[in-house]
Amino acid sequence: MMRIVFLLFVFLLIVVFNKNNSSAKSENMYQPTIQSIQTHQCPEWFKDAKFGMFIDWGLYSVAGWAPKQETGKAMYPDWYLLNMYLLSDWREYHTKTWGERFKRDDFIPLFTAEQFDPAGLVQLAAECGMKYVIPFCKHHDGFCLWPSSLTQRDAGEMGPKRDLIAPLVHECRKRDIKFGFYFSIEEWEYPVIENDQLQIRLWECGDFPQQLVPYIRHEIDGKITGKVPVEDFFGDYIIPQAKEFIDMYDPDLLWFDGEWQTPVEETRTPEIVSYFYNQASGKNVAVNDRLGKDLRFKAGDFFTSEYHSLESEQTKVAHKWEECRGISQSFGYNRQDTEANVVSAKELIRMFVKIVSENGNLLLIVNLDGQGALPEIQEKRLREIGAWLRINGEAIYGTKPWILSHQGEFIRFTQSKDDKNVYAICTEWPGKMLKIDSINLAENGNITMLGTNEKIQWEQKDGFLKILIPESLKKNKPCEHAWVFKLTTK
């Protein structure tokens, strides 16, 4: 009897040891190297989501201005806080509007977030079919929208004097919407201690990617309020701050920015990414490709295109990617936005369909104003997209690319994951007949238009699938802007 008890005890010890050992391996599965984090797979939820909200909001939103550009060219009001010092046209506007003595950090007390409505914003995202939300938690000026222990330059101690991120996280969790952390890994100016001397580390402010210059109070005054000097910018500040955010809010996605001039050996972003992956404890998370110089479109769970900078369709199909762009031409709130430079609902839907057909997601930027209100014109566009998705979402969510992304200019294709259905999305009304090549329907195949119950006649002839569109559909279209034919192929 004692022998049996002893053997059972040994067996239990082995089980516990193996479990703990397995857990330890799992917790440290990813190492802080590019090679290790590259073994991580993009989660299915991100592939299926297709549509997200990018909230570009910060101190710069109070100013809300950038010089007008030709139609179609991006504008960057979220760089106001740097360009007000560096560029003549920005400096001229700033002096005229705010005064010559008005400094960057004079915007902080004006950033009160009085009209910020996280519940309303997330509810709008849900109603418009967005599956994830990513606020600009810290842009290049270093002002954090959460109370960070690594700086005093945050919304907990300055400006609104409250956590602006926690309510967003709560609302996203309540509505089963994924939440992401936008985080700049660079800042325009940061105080560092070098050889026992206080220096200023500059980025994008001179002739070199980064440079140390002497601390001269009258030159830096009003630019870095609340920043705490460190010896190692990345090791003592950026990396622990990102880990702090991960521990506080448990995001589903990391969205790095500001990487384009700094090698990954210096940014050490794999330390953050491996920490994020290892602490996820089975939760499926994702990280973008902005990890260090020359790694965009080469690393990460998904690639990030900005105002259509990723042009290679071969790259898009081979690796999950995401397009980020504004409803207008602007990154950040721009008080000059009007109907003239805000993209129409039809154009947005056409763009969205193109992106999805090429294996991408659309992360659409919304620009809150200085007090946190969403401009009416942007909400209108979001609701128009949402109305279209409520009818046609089957052809978008959870789909994958078909063998062809498009036929001609006005037909785009997606495919269901089980390969049973192909969706032909027409961004112009096809008239009396739609001809599609490269597809053969089975004899018992079926064609319908999403949003209707009407069965559509078709024939396979001369190498084409010919879809005969009844006059009744033209008179009673189920939606505006684009129409989806569901082709049941199996």
GIRATA-V146426 format. One line per field, one symbol per residue. burial: b if it has 9 or more other ideal C-beta (glycine too) atoms within 8 Angstrom, else e. A space follows every 10 residues. Layout:
# GIRATA-V146426
burial: ???
This chain:
# GIRATA-V146426
burial: eeeeeeeeee eeeeeeeeee eeeeeebeeb ebebebbeeb ebbebbbbbb bbbbbbbbbb bbbbbbeebe eeebbbbbbb bbbbeeeeeb bebbbeeeee eeebbbbbee bebeebebee bbbbbbebbb bbbbbbbbbb bbbbbbbbee bebbbbbbbb eebbbbbbbb bbbebebbbb bbbbbbbbbb bbbeeeeebb bbbbeeeeeb bbeebeeeeb eebbbbbbeb eebbeebbbb bbbbbbeebe bbbbbbbbbe bbebeebbbb bbbbbbbbbb eeeebbbbbb bbbebbeeeb bbbbbbeeeb eeeebbbeeb bbbbbbbbbb bbbbeebeee bbeebbebbb bbbbbbbbbb bbbbbbbbbb bbbbbebbbe bbbbbbbbbe bbbbbbbebb bbeebbeeee bbbbbbeeee bbbbbbbeeb eebbebeebe beeebebbbb ebebebebee eeebbbbbbb eebbeebbbe bbbbbbbbbe
